[in-house]
């Protein structure tokens, strides 16, 4: 889930999102108070993880443009072995760390296996990986112009050869990632309607 840019807020609130399945099911996610959020719906996340099935179990995952960490925390709850969250907003990172701590209590996984990086996604290096699954939930306004370049230069190299890139984008948008093919799309078609597109090499 991504946040619009705006004034800094020091207070937090529980947004209308919860972890939808697995060991941490039902845990609410905290977001910076006063921020407008784009609806990364529980329904879409449930569809994404239903589609991933057993592939998530034991996987190493990355949640980029992480926001509250909803995708990565959902992966942890459902059995992912380790992961990394990348988010550049300091106040959002503070909320992400709270959400991570709450989920860790339920999941029984080692805190040392999960990391939060407060930085921009275009500073990700190949030393961060490899990951079997990468989730990306970028601001919709930057997807068409910026994400193909960021993906090819930074994200592709942190994925394993058979890795899966899951990118949330509006239902009316299609993007071409050189060397990668869109294998499946989940969600409703239409402008600003959230969908998840799965990309694999070739």
C-alpha positions as CSV (number, residue, x, y, z in Angstrom):
1,X,0.0,0.0,0.0
2,X,1.4,3.4,-1.0
3,X,0.9,6.8,0.4
4,X,0.5,10.1,-1.3
5,X,3.2,12.7,-0.7
6,X,2.3,15.5,1.7
7,X,3.1,16.9,5.1
8,X,4.9,14.8,7.7
9,X,2.7,13.3,10.4
10,X,3.9,12.0,13.7
11,X,0.7,10.3,14.8
12,X,-0.5,6.9,13.7
13,X,-3.8,5.2,13.2
14,X,-5.1,1.7,12.4
15,X,-6.1,1.7,8.7
16,X,-8.8,-0.5,7.3
17,X,-6.4,-3.3,6.4
18,X,-5.5,-6.5,8.2
19,X,-3.4,-9.5,7.4
20,X,-5.8,-11.8,5.6
21,X,-4.4,-15.3,6.2
22,X,-1.8,-17.5,7.9
23,X,-0.3,-17.3,11.4
24,X,-0.8,-13.6,11.7
25,X,-4.3,-13.5,10.3
26,X,-6.4,-10.6,11.6
27,X,-3.6,-8.4,12.8
28,X,-4.4,-4.8,11.9
29,X,-1.9,-2.6,10.0
30,X,-0.9,0.8,11.3
31,X,-0.4,3.8,8.9
32,X,0.6,7.4,9.5
33,X,-2.4,9.4,10.6
34,X,-3.6,12.0,8.2
35,X,-2.2,10.3,5.1
36,X,-4.5,9.5,2.2
37,X,-4.1,5.9,1.1
38,X,-4.7,4.1,-2.1
39,X,-7.0,1.1,-1.6
40,X,-4.8,-2.0,-1.7
41,X,-7.8,-4.2,-0.9
42,X,-7.9,-7.2,1.3
43,X,-9.7,-8.9,-1.5
44,X,-6.9,-8.4,-4.0
45,X,-4.3,-9.6,-1.5
46,X,-6.3,-12.7,-0.8
47,X,-6.5,-13.4,-4.5
48,X,-2.8,-12.9,-5.0
49,X,-1.8,-15.3,-2.2
50,X,-4.4,-17.8,-3.3
51,X,-2.8,-17.8,-6.7
52,X,0.7,-18.1,-5.3
53,X,-0.4,-21.1,-3.2
54,X,2.5,-23.2,-1.9
55,X,5.0,-21.2,-3.8
56,X,5.1,-18.7,-0.9
57,X,6.1,-21.3,1.6
58,X,9.8,-21.1,2.4
59,X,10.3,-18.3,-0.1
60,X,12.7,-15.4,0.2
61,X,10.6,-12.3,-0.6
62,X,11.1,-8.5,-1.1
63,X,8.4,-5.9,-0.6
64,X,9.3,-2.7,-2.6
65,X,7.5,0.6,-2.2
66,X,6.4,-1.3,0.9
67,X,4.2,1.3,2.6
68,X,2.6,-0.5,5.6
69,X,4.3,-3.7,4.5
70,X,1.0,-5.4,3.6
71,X,2.4,-7.7,0.9
72,X,5.5,-8.8,2.7
73,X,3.8,-9.3,6.0
74,X,1.1,-11.3,4.3
75,X,3.9,-13.5,2.8
76,X,5.5,-13.9,6.2
77,X,2.2,-14.9,7.7
78,X,1.7,-17.5,5.1
79,X,5.1,-19.2,5.5
80,X,7.8,-17.2,3.6
81,X,11.2,-17.9,5.2
82,X,12.7,-14.4,5.0
83,X,12.3,-11.0,3.5
84,X,13.1,-7.4,3.0
85,X,11.0,-4.3,3.0
86,X,12.1,-1.1,1.1
87,X,10.4,2.2,1.8
88,X,11.9,5.7,1.6
89,X,9.4,7.7,3.8
90,X,10.7,7.9,7.4
91,X,7.3,8.2,9.0
92,X,5.9,5.4,7.0
93,X,9.0,3.2,7.9
94,X,8.2,3.8,11.6
95,X,4.7,2.4,11.0
96,X,6.1,-0.5,8.9
97,X,8.4,-1.5,11.8
98,X,5.5,-1.5,14.2
99,X,3.5,-3.7,11.8
100,X,6.5,-6.0,11.4
101,X,7.0,-6.4,15.2
102,X,3.3,-7.3,15.6
103,X,3.4,-9.9,12.9
104,X,6.6,-11.5,14.1
105,X,5.0,-12.2,17.5
106,X,2.4,-14.4,15.7
107,X,4.6,-16.0,13.1
108,X,7.3,-17.6,15.2
109,X,9.9,-16.6,12.6
110,X,13.3,-15.1,13.5
111,X,13.4,-11.3,13.5
112,X,16.9,-11.4,12.0
113,X,15.4,-13.0,8.9
114,X,13.3,-9.8,8.1
115,X,14.8,-6.4,7.4
116,X,13.5,-2.9,6.7
117,X,15.6,-0.6,4.5
118,X,14.7,3.1,4.6
119,X,15.8,4.0,1.1
120,X,14.5,4.6,-2.5
121,X,13.9,1.5,-4.6
122,X,16.2,2.8,-7.3
123,X,19.1,2.4,-4.9
124,X,18.5,-1.3,-4.5
125,X,21.6,-3.3,-5.4
126,X,22.1,-6.9,-6.5
127,X,23.7,-7.6,-3.2
128,X,20.2,-7.4,-1.6
129,X,19.0,-10.6,-3.2
130,X,18.4,-13.1,-4.4
131,X,14.6,-13.4,-3.9
132,X,12.2,-15.9,-5.3
133,X,9.3,-13.4,-5.2
134,X,9.3,-9.6,-5.3
135,X,6.2,-7.5,-4.6
136,X,6.1,-3.9,-5.9
137,X,3.3,-1.4,-5.1
138,X,4.6,1.9,-6.6
139,X,2.6,5.1,-6.8
140,X,0.4,4.8,-9.8
141,X,1.6,8.1,-11.3
142,X,5.1,6.9,-11.7
143,X,4.5,3.4,-13.1
144,X,4.3,3.9,-16.8
145,X,7.3,6.3,-17.0
146,X,9.6,5.0,-14.3
147,X,9.0,1.4,-13.4
148,X,10.3,-0.3,-16.6
149,X,13.7,1.4,-16.2
150,X,13.9,0.8,-12.4
151,X,12.9,-2.8,-12.9
152,X,15.5,-3.6,-15.5
153,X,18.3,-1.8,-13.8
154,X,17.7,-2.7,-10.2
155,X,14.9,-5.3,-9.6
156,X,15.6,-8.0,-12.2
157,X,19.0,-8.6,-10.8
158,X,17.8,-9.3,-7.3
159,X,15.4,-12.1,-8.5
160,X,16.4,-15.7,-8.9
161,X,16.4,-17.1,-12.5
162,X,12.9,-18.5,-12.0
163,X,11.8,-15.6,-9.8
164,X,8.4,-14.0,-9.9
165,X,7.8,-10.2,-9.9
166,X,4.3,-9.2,-8.7
167,X,3.5,-5.6,-9.6
168,X,0.4,-3.7,-8.5
169,X,-0.9,-1.3,-11.1
170,X,-4.2,0.2,-12.2
171,X,-6.4,-2.1,-14.3
172,X,-6.2,0.1,-17.4
173,X,-2.4,0.1,-17.6
174,X,-0.1,-2.4,-19.2
175,X,3.7,-2.0,-19.1
176,X,6.4,-3.8,-21.0
177,X,9.4,-5.1,-19.1
178,X,12.2,-6.1,-21.5
179,X,13.0,-9.8,-21.1
180,X,10.0,-10.5,-18.9
181,X,6.4,-11.6,-19.8
182,X,3.2,-10.9,-18.0
183,X,1.8,-14.3,-17.1
184,X,-1.3,-13.5,-15.1
185,X,-3.4,-10.5,-14.0
186,X,-5.7,-10.4,-10.9
187,X,-8.2,-7.7,-10.1
188,X,-10.8,-5.6,-11.9
189,X,-10.1,-3.8,-15.1
190,X,-10.6,0.0,-15.1
191,X,-8.8,3.2,-14.4
192,X,-7.3,3.4,-10.9
193,X,-8.8,-0.1,-10.0
194,X,-6.0,-2.1,-8.3
195,X,-4.7,-5.2,-10.1
196,X,-1.7,-7.4,-9.6
197,X,0.3,-8.5,-12.6
198,X,2.7,-11.5,-12.3
199,X,5.9,-11.3,-14.5
200,X,8.4,-14.1,-15.2
201,X,11.5,-14.1,-17.3
202,X,11.0,-14.6,-21.0
